[in-house]
Amino acid sequence: MLAFLSKFSVLYFFIIPCCSPQYVNLVDDLKMPAIAKYFSTKGRYEEVNPYLKEDILAVNRSMLQALSAQCQEIHVTAIIRHGTRYPTAKIIQLMQQLHIVVRNASGVESWLREIQTQWTMWYTEDMDGRLVQKGVNDLKHLAVRLSKLFPSLISEEKLRGGFIKFITSSKHRCVNSTLSFKAGLTELWDIKDKEFDHAVNDALMRFFDQCTRFLQEVDNNPSAVTEVDKFRQGPEMRRVQEKIADRLSIPYNAITDDMAEAAFYLCAYEFAIKTVNSPWCRLFDEVDAQVLEYANDLKQFWKRGYGYDINSKSSCILFHDVFSRLDQAANENKSGQQVTEAVTVQIGHAETLLPLLTLLGFFKDSEALTSTNYATQTHRSFRTSHMLPYAANLLLVLYDCGGGDLRLQPLLNEKPVTFPGLTDQKASMPLYQDVREHYGELLRGCDFENECQLFKHPSEM
C-alpha cells in the first residue's frame, strides 16, 4: 500500500484566489437562491444543516443520545469530503461557452442585463478544482465542531500526544482540506510550537483509481451511463433547455444539455464560493432544479452508487481499514490499555464516501433510478444534495458503556443515522458486535484484489 508521511505547514495558503470577490454575508444579501437545496454535490454544507447559517460553530450534543451516563466515547473515525472548491477545467470551459451565448442573448430581463453588463467571467481553467477560502473555512469549522461534540477524544492533549491520525488523498483540494482541519484545531488551542503530520494514502482515499474492474466496466465505459444519457436527451431535460432559451430569447438549439448543466453549476458555484444569489440562478425555477438534481443523482447512482455492484465493492479496502481501526480500539479498550488511535481523520472525495455508504447499505431505494422513472422518484432516499455536500462526513463513534458493552454510533453530516438492517437497535447505537455480525459477509470477504481484478475464475463468481 502506497502511503507516506508528509509535512506541509503552509501549503493551504497556496490557494488560487479568484477575482477578488466580495464574500457577502447572507444577512447582507437579498436572499439565498430558492433552488440552493437542489445543488447535489455542488451544494453547501449549510443547506444540509441549516442551523449553521446562524452559528457556524453550533453543535447539538443532545442528538448523540448516549444510552446511559456510563457511555464514554473511546474512538471516532471520520471520513470527510474536501471543502468547497472551484469548478474543474472541463466545467469552466462549458461555462465560458455558455457565457458567450448569454452575452449575445436578446432578452430584456433586468437580471440578463446584469449578466451582460456587470458580470465578468472570472473562472479560469487553472483553478481546476482547487480549494477556495470557503473550503478552508468548511474544514476549520468542522474541526472545531467535532472537538465540541467529542471533547474527550478531539482534545489538545490527544493531538499533542499523537492519538489523532490524519490521512488524505493526494489531490491538492484534499491535502489543503487536511491542513485546514488541522489548522482549525491548532488555532482553537493556540498551538504554535508543534506541527502535526498527515499521511497521503491514495490506496485508501482514491481506491477507485486503482480498481481495474471498476475503471474498465464503469468509469471508462460509456455504456455504463446509458440511463444518464437517455435522461439528458429525454423530455424533462429538453423542457429545461427550452425554458432557458425562452428566458434568454434565443433559439432552442443554442442551449445544449451540457450548457444547461453549466448554467446550473454557475448558480451553485457563485453561491457556494461567494455566498451571492447570482443572476445566473434566474435561468431556473424549482422544477428545473429538481430535474437537474435528478440528472446528477442518476450519474452518481450509476457511476458510484447502486447501479453496479463493483461501484461499492471498489471501497472494500476502505471498509476493511475502518473496521480494523474499530477492532483495534475495541481490543485495546477490552484489555485495559489506552486506545492508541483515539481519532482517525480521513479526507477524500465524494467518490470516496458514496461507494462506502453504498456498501454499508445507506440510502437504498426500492427501485433503481432510471431515465424513465423520474416522476416516481420524488421522495427517493438517494439524493446527493442531502448526502454529499462539500465537507460531507461519515462519523463512526465507538462507545464503552461499561461491562464490556461496546456500541457503535454512525453519524452522517453530524446527524445520527441508523445502520440499514439494524433499525430496531436503541437510539441508533447498536452493539458493536451486532454491527460486525450484520456486515459479517463483507468482513469475511470483500477482498479488494479479488473484486477489482478484471477476470474472475468461475470458483470466485
SEPALO-15391 format. One record per residue (C-alpha): residue in three letters; x, y, z. Coordinates in steps of 0.1 Angstrom, whole numbers, padded with zeros to 4 digits, always signed. Example, Ala and Ser with C-alpha at 12.3 -4.5 7.8 and 13.67 -1.06 7.14 Angstrom:
BEGIN
ALA+0123-0045+0078;SER+0137-0011+0071;
//
This chain:
BEGIN
MET+0000+0000+0000;LEU+0014+0033-0010;ALA+0014+0056+0020;PHE+0039+0081+0031;LEU+0041+0108+0057;SER+0042+0143+0045;LYS+0048+0175+0064;PHE+0032+0206+0050;SER+0029+0237+0071;VAL+0020+0264+0046;LEU+0006+0247+0016;TYR-0030+0256+0023;PHE-0022+0292+0018;PHE-0013+0284-0018;ILE-0049+0285-0029;ILE-0057+0303-0061;PRO-0076+0335-0053;CYS-0105+0343-0075;CYS-0111+0377-0090;SER-0111+0394-0055;PRO-0148+0385-0049;GLN-0166+0401-0020;TYR-0175+0374+0004;VAL-0210+0386+0012;ASN-0228+0376+0045;LEU-0262+0361+0039;VAL-0278+0387+0060;ASP-0264+0414+0037;ASP-0276+0396+0006;LEU-0312+0399-0006;LYS-0318+0362-0002;MET-0303+0328-0010;PRO-0312+0311-0043;ALA-0346+0294-0039;ILE-0330+0264-0057;ALA-0300+0260-0034;LYS-0313+0228-0018;TYR-0310+0211-0052;PHE-0273+0217-0059;SER-0264+0180-0053;THR-0226+0175-0049;LYS-0221+0213-0055;GLY-0242+0222-0025;ARG-0231+0240+0007;TYR-0228+0221+0039;GLU-0251+0247+0055;GLU-0280+0236+0033;VAL-0278+0202+0049;ASN-0276+0217+0084;PRO-0295+0250+0082;TYR-0288+0259+0119;LEU-0252+0266+0109;LYS-0264+0296+0090;GLU-0270+0313+0123;ASP-0239+0299+0141;ILE-0213+0281+0121;LEU-0198+0265+0152;ALA-0231+0253+0167;VAL-0234+0217+0178;ASN-0262+0196+0192;ARG-0248+0171+0216;SER-0283+0160+0227;MET-0286+0144+0192;LEU-0259+0119+0201;GLN-0283+0103+0227;ALA-0258+0083+0247;LEU-0276+0052+0261;SER-0266+0060+0297;ALA-0243+0081+0318;GLN-0218+0053+0317;CYS-0212+0055+0280;GLN-0179+0071+0270;GLU-0166+0075+0235;ILE-0133+0058+0230;HIS-0127+0062+0193;VAL-0141+0081+0163;THR-0133+0075+0126;ALA-0142+0105+0104;ILE-0143+0101+0067;ILE-0147+0135+0052;ARG-0151+0150+0017;HIS-0129+0180+0009;GLY-0143+0215+0013;THR-0158+0239-0012;ARG-0137+0240-0044;TYR-0135+0258-0078;PRO-0151+0241-0108;THR-0129+0217-0128;ALA-0113+0229-0160;LYS-0139+0209-0181;ILE-0168+0226-0164;ILE-0151+0260-0167;GLN-0148+0255-0205;LEU-0186+0249-0207;MET-0192+0279-0185;GLN-0172+0301-0209;GLN-0191+0288-0239;LEU-0224+0295-0222;HIS-0213+0330-0212;ILE-0206+0338-0249;VAL-0242+0327-0258;VAL-0258+0346-0229;ARG-0237+0377-0236;ASN-0253+0378-0271;ALA-0288+0370-0260;SER-0316+0394-0269;GLY-0338+0390-0238;VAL-0349+0421-0219;GLU-0350+0409-0183;SER-0331+0430-0158;TRP-0312+0400-0145;LEU-0300+0392-0180;ARG-0288+0428-0185;GLU-0269+0424-0152;ILE-0251+0393-0165;GLN-0243+0411-0198;THR-0231+0444-0183;GLN-0219+0437-0148;TRP-0209+0401-0145;THR-0174+0391-0156;MET-0163+0355-0165;TRP-0138+0353-0137;TYR-0134+0315-0137;THR-0102+0304-0153;GLU-0091+0269-0162;ASP-0061+0269-0139;MET-0085+0270-0109;ASP-0093+0233-0119;GLY-0109+0220-0087;ARG-0087+0238-0062;LEU-0099+0245-0027;VAL-0113+0280-0022;GLN-0112+0301+0010;LYS-0148+0289+0019;GLY-0134+0254+0016;VAL-0106+0262+0041;ASN-0133+0275+0065;ASP-0155+0245+0059;LEU-0128+0222+0074;LYS-0117+0246+0101;HIS-0152+0250+0113;LEU-0159+0213+0111;ALA-0128+0205+0132;VAL-0140+0229+0159;ARG-0175+0215+0159;LEU-0162+0179+0162;SER-0140+0190+0191;LYS-0171+0202+0208;LEU-0191+0171+0200;PHE-0163+0148+0212;PRO-0142+0168+0237;SER-0126+0138+0254;LEU-0113+0125+0221;ILE-0106+0156+0199;SER-0086+0175+0225;GLU-0053+0193+0227;GLU-0039+0166+0249;LYS-0048+0139+0224;LEU-0035+0159+0195;ARG-0002+0167+0212;GLY+0001+0131+0223;GLY-0002+0117+0188;PHE-0035+0100+0194;ILE-0051+0117+0164;LYS-0042+0104+0129;PHE-0047+0123+0097;ILE-0049+0106+0063;THR-0056+0123+0029;SER-0059+0118-0008;SER-0030+0133-0028;LYS-0053+0158-0046;HIS-0045+0193-0037;ARG-0080+0201-0025;CYS-0078+0172-0001;VAL-0043+0180+0012;ASN-0054+0216+0017;SER-0086+0204+0034;THR-0065+0183+0058;LEU-0042+0212+0066;SER-0073+0234+0072;PHE-0088+0208+0096;LYS-0055+0207+0115;ALA-0054+0245+0115;GLY-0089+0246+0130;LEU-0076+0227+0160;THR-0042+0243+0164;GLU-0058+0278+0162;LEU-0085+0267+0186;TRP-0059+0257+0211;ASP-0033+0283+0201;ILE-0007+0257+0194;LYS+0023+0273+0178;ASP+0052+0252+0190;LYS+0044+0220+0171;GLU+0033+0207+0137;PHE+0013+0176+0131;ASP+0019+0150+0103;HIS-0005+0136+0079;ALA-0002+0106+0056;VAL-0010+0107+0019;ASN-0027+0074+0010;ASP-0044+0071-0023;ALA-0049+0034-0019;LEU-0074+0042+0008;MET-0088+0076-0003;ARG-0088+0071-0041;PHE-0094+0034-0042;PHE-0115+0039-0074;ASP-0084+0049-0094;GLN-0068+0015-0085;CYS-0097-0008-0091;THR-0092-0022-0127;ARG-0126-0037-0130;PHE-0144-0006-0119;LEU-0123+0015-0143;GLN-0129-0007-0173;GLU-0165-0017-0167;VAL-0179+0015-0153;ASP-0157+0046-0152;ASN-0143+0044-0187;ASN-0172+0026-0202;PRO-0198+0050-0219;SER-0224+0023-0220;ALA-0224+0022-0182;VAL-0242+0055-0181;THR-0268+0048-0207;GLU-0296+0057-0183;VAL-0279+0091-0177;ASP-0275+0098-0214;LYS-0312+0088-0220;PHE-0324+0112-0193;ARG-0302+0140-0206;GLN-0318+0136-0240;GLY-0353+0130-0227;PRO-0384+0152-0224;GLU-0377+0165-0188;MET-0343+0178-0196;ARG-0353+0191-0231;ARG-0380+0212-0214;VAL-0354+0227-0191;GLN-0333+0237-0221;GLU-0363+0252-0239;LYS-0372+0272-0208;ILE-0337+0286-0205;ALA-0337+0295-0242;ASP-0371+0312-0238;ARG-0358+0333-0209;LEU-0328+0344-0230;SER-0349+0349-0262;ILE-0326+0327-0282;PRO-0332+0296-0304;TYR-0338+0263-0287;ASN-0308+0247-0304;ALA-0285+0272-0288;ILE-0288+0256-0254;THR-0274+0220-0251;ASP-0278+0197-0221;ASP-0242+0205-0212;MET-0249+0242-0213;ALA-0280+0238-0191;GLU-0259+0219-0166;ALA-0231+0246-0168;ALA-0256+0273-0161;PHE-0269+0254-0130;TYR-0234+0250-0118;LEU-0227+0287-0123;CYS-0256+0295-0100;ALA-0243+0269-0075;TYR-0206+0279-0075;GLU-0214+0317-0072;PHE-0234+0308-0041;ALA-0210+0283-0026;ILE-0179+0303-0032;LYS-0191+0339-0028;THR-0224+0335-0010;VAL-0242+0355-0036;ASN-0276+0350-0052;SER-0263+0353-0087;PRO-0284+0364-0117;TRP-0275+0331-0133;CYS-0299+0315-0109;ARG-0328+0333-0126;LEU-0324+0309-0155;PHE-0341+0282-0134;ASP-0373+0276-0114;GLU-0377+0249-0088;VAL-0390+0224-0113;ASP-0359+0229-0135;ALA-0336+0225-0105;GLN-0353+0192-0095;VAL-0347+0178-0130;LEU-0310+0189-0129;GLU-0306+0174-0094;TYR-0320+0141-0107;ALA-0297+0141-0137;ASN-0267+0144-0113;ASP-0282+0118-0089;LEU-0286+0094-0119;LYS-0249+0099-0127;GLN-0238+0092-0092;PHE-0262+0063-0089;TRP-0248+0045-0119;LYS-0211+0055-0116;ARG-0206+0054-0078;GLY-0237+0040-0062;TYR-0261+0011-0065;GLY-0261+0010-0103;TYR-0233-0017-0105;ASP-0220-0040-0077;ILE-0184-0031-0084;ASN-0191+0006-0075;SER-0195-0003-0039;LYS-0171-0032-0039;SER-0143-0009-0050;SER-0144+0005-0015;CYS-0136-0029+0001;ILE-0101-0017+0011;LEU-0115+0013+0030;PHE-0143-0008+0045;HIS-0117-0032+0060;ASP-0095-0003+0071;VAL-0123+0013+0090;PHE-0132-0019+0108;SER-0096-0028+0116;ARG-0093+0006+0134;LEU-0125+0000+0153;ASP-0114-0036+0162;GLN-0080-0023+0174;ALA-0097+0003+0196;ALA-0122-0023+0209;ASN-0094-0048+0217;GLU-0072-0022+0234;ASN-0101-0010+0255;LYS-0111-0045+0265;SER-0076-0053+0276;GLY-0075-0022+0297;GLN-0050-0004+0275;GLN-0052+0032+0264;VAL-0067+0034+0229;THR-0037+0043+0208;GLU-0056+0059+0179;ALA-0084+0078+0195;VAL-0093+0097+0163;THR-0088+0089+0126;VAL-0095+0118+0102;GLN-0095+0106+0066;ILE-0101+0132+0039;GLY-0111+0123+0004;HIS-0138+0129-0022;ALA-0175+0124-0029;GLU-0163+0094-0048;THR-0147+0081-0017;LEU-0177+0084+0005;LEU-0205+0073-0018;PRO-0192+0038-0026;LEU-0187+0032+0011;LEU-0221+0045+0020;THR-0235+0022-0007;LEU-0215-0008+0005;LEU-0229-0002+0040;GLY-0265-0001+0026;PHE-0274+0035+0032;PHE-0299+0054+0010;LYS-0311+0024-0009;ASP-0345+0028-0026;SER-0368+0000-0036;GLU-0364+0009-0072;ALA-0333+0018-0092;LEU-0330+0053-0105;THR-0336+0052-0143;SER-0341+0075-0172;THR-0379+0068-0172;ASN-0390+0069-0135;TYR-0381+0105-0126;ALA-0418+0112-0118;THR-0420+0084-0092;GLN-0386+0092-0076;THR-0397+0125-0059;HIS-0393+0110-0024;ARG-0362+0089-0031;SER-0336+0083-0004;PHE-0307+0085-0029;ARG-0304+0123-0030;THR-0268+0136-0032;SER-0280+0171-0022;HIS-0286+0156+0013;MET-0258+0131+0013;LEU-0228+0147-0003;PRO-0224+0185+0001;TYR-0189+0199+0003;ALA-0173+0187+0036;ALA-0198+0158+0039;ASN-0187+0134+0065;LEU-0194+0099+0079;LEU-0185+0095+0116;LEU-0183+0062+0133;VAL-0182+0066+0170;LEU-0173+0037+0193;TYR-0186+0039+0229;ASP-0177+0019+0260;CYS-0209+0016+0281;GLY-0194-0004+0309;GLY-0192-0041+0315;GLY-0177-0049+0281;ASP-0207-0032+0264;LEU-0193-0016+0233;ARG-0216+0003+0210;LEU-0212+0020+0176;GLN-0230+0051+0165;PRO-0229+0063+0129;LEU-0234+0099+0120;LEU-0237+0114+0086;ASN-0230+0151+0084;GLU-0231+0153+0122;LYS-0266+0138+0124;PRO-0272+0103+0138;VAL-0283+0077+0112;THR-0292+0041+0116;PHE-0273+0012+0101;PRO-0296-0004+0075;GLY-0309-0036+0088;LEU-0303-0026+0125;THR-0332-0003+0128;ASP-0346-0019+0160;GLN-0315-0010+0180;LYS-0320+0016+0207;ALA-0310+0052+0200;SER-0291+0043+0168;MET-0263+0029+0189;PRO-0262-0009+0183;LEU-0238-0032+0200;TYR-0205-0032+0181;GLN-0206-0070+0179;ASP-0241-0068+0163;VAL-0227-0044+0137;ARG-0198-0068+0129;GLU-0222-0097+0126;HIS-0245-0077+0103;TYR-0216-0069+0080;GLY-0201-0103+0086;GLU-0202-0115+0050;LEU-0183-0083+0039;LEU-0158-0086+0067;ARG-0151-0122+0058;GLY-0149-0114+0021;CYS-0150-0081+0001;ASP-0114-0085-0009;PHE-0102-0055-0029;GLU-0078-0075-0051;ASN-0104-0102-0059;GLU-0132-0078-0065;CYS-0112-0055-0087;GLN-0094-0080-0110;LEU-0109-0079-0144;PHE-0114-0116-0150;LYS-0126-0139-0122;HIS-0123-0176-0121;PRO-0156-0195-0120;SER-0149-0205-0084;GLU-0148-0169-0074;MET-0181-0159-0090;
//
